[in-house]
Amino acid sequence: RIYDEIGYWGVTARQFVNDLKALGDITHINLHINSPGGDVFDGIAIFNALKHHGAAITVHIDGLAASMASVIA
């Protein structure tokens, strides 16, 4: 889930990537987003981590996916 700003004050790329790795070897990700967006650099890192993960991804916009969150979606 990305339910906060992206970056220092919310969901950081480091935190997200560590959480993604902790899931282990999975084939499908349901990503839920409710975020006003945030830091471009952390957002691109999150996007690329998901892109290169290899699992199929279904994105659910639970409220808002603005700015950088829309790029990740």
C-alpha positions as CSV (number, residue, x, y, z in Angstrom):
1,R,0.0,0.0,0.0
2,I,1.0,3.6,-0.7
3,Y,-1.2,5.5,1.7
4,D,0.9,8.6,2.3
5,E,3.1,11.1,0.6
6,I,6.0,9.6,-1.4
7,G,9.4,10.5,0.0
8,Y,10.9,11.6,3.2
9,W,7.7,12.5,5.0
10,G,5.8,9.4,4.0
11,V,6.6,6.3,2.0
12,T,10.3,6.3,1.0
13,A,11.8,4.3,-1.8
14,R,14.1,2.5,0.6
15,Q,11.1,1.4,2.8
16,F,9.0,0.4,-0.2
17,V,11.8,-1.7,-1.8
18,N,12.6,-3.4,1.5
19,D,8.9,-4.2,2.0
20,L,8.7,-5.5,-1.6
21,K,11.7,-7.8,-1.0
22,A,10.2,-9.1,2.2
23,L,7.2,-10.4,0.2
24,G,9.5,-13.1,-1.2
25,D,8.9,-14.9,-4.5
26,I,5.4,-13.9,-5.5
27,T,3.7,-13.8,-8.9
28,H,1.0,-11.2,-8.3
29,I,0.9,-7.8,-6.5
30,N,-2.2,-5.9,-5.6
31,L,-1.0,-2.3,-5.1
32,H,-3.4,0.0,-3.3
33,I,-2.8,3.7,-3.6
34,N,-4.2,6.7,-1.8
35,S,-1.5,9.4,-2.1
36,P,-1.1,13.1,-3.0
37,G,2.2,12.2,-4.7
38,G,5.5,13.5,-3.5
39,D,9.2,13.3,-4.3
40,V,10.1,12.5,-7.9
41,F,13.3,10.6,-7.1
42,D,11.7,8.3,-4.6
43,G,8.7,7.8,-6.9
44,I,10.8,6.8,-9.9
45,A,12.7,4.4,-7.7
46,I,9.4,2.8,-6.5
47,F,8.2,2.7,-10.1
48,N,11.3,0.9,-11.3
49,A,11.3,-1.5,-8.4
50,L,7.8,-2.6,-9.3
51,K,8.6,-2.6,-13.0
52,H,11.6,-4.9,-12.5
53,H,10.0,-7.2,-9.9
54,G,8.6,-9.7,-12.4
55,A,5.2,-10.1,-10.7
56,A,1.9,-9.2,-12.4
57,I,0.6,-6.0,-10.8
58,T,-2.9,-4.8,-10.3
59,V,-3.3,-1.2,-9.1
60,H,-6.3,-0.1,-7.1
61,I,-6.8,3.6,-6.6
62,D,-8.5,3.7,-3.2
63,G,-8.8,7.5,-2.9
64,L,-6.3,9.6,-4.7
65,A,-3.3,9.0,-7.0
66,A,-2.0,12.4,-7.7
67,S,1.3,13.7,-9.1
68,M,4.1,11.1,-8.6
69,A,1.5,8.5,-7.3
70,S,-0.2,8.6,-10.7
71,V,3.1,7.8,-12.4
72,I,3.5,4.8,-10.2
73,A,0.0,3.7,-10.9
